[in-house]
């Protein structure tokens, strides 16, 4: 399973000045707070930790629908700048971190993907925001367009044969009207949208789209 979270560092919501004075105390445990205080880039580290927690929560909620997002209970360690491990109630999630100049994108997984499965991710700016431009200004539509375009290319099928539907709060990839052998996560913040998808490139999914 996969979950992803995105923080647009240029969005006013990401400004330290806009945060509630008690935000850090509500979100981070003592070890995380110490890491933020000792960091040369505390604002960036704050959002790296936040994104890792959110991404891991999305996986945890897929595993158990009653999981509650209590940020302090999702404890983050950063063995390397590009990866994290999030611990929550005996479970551990591996998180890949992409910390760019203008955003942080975290992708969490509940373990190593089965053989023959691949992880596909993407980040893009909305139309009219100075980037390459998505077709839609509406984030929910833009992130679906992004995911479908990238996944169609990976699967070598026309984008018109893919769709994204909702199963409750969980997005599902559909190929030619049939559920795909895939696990999908969508996110957006500010003027950015992002997705992560684990999918089988050989076996069942290939047979469905062949």
Secondary structure, 3 states (H helix, E strand, C coil): CEEEEEEECCCHHHCHHHCCCCHHHHHCCHHHHHHHHHCCCHHHHHHHHHHHHHHHHHHHHHHCCCCCCCHHHCEEEEEECCEEEEEECCEEEEEEEEECCCEEEEEEECCCCCCCEEEEEEEEECCCCCCCCCCCCCHHHHHHHHHHHHHHHHHCCCHHHEEEEEECCEEEEEECCEECCEEEEEEEECCEEEEEEEEECCCHHHHHHC
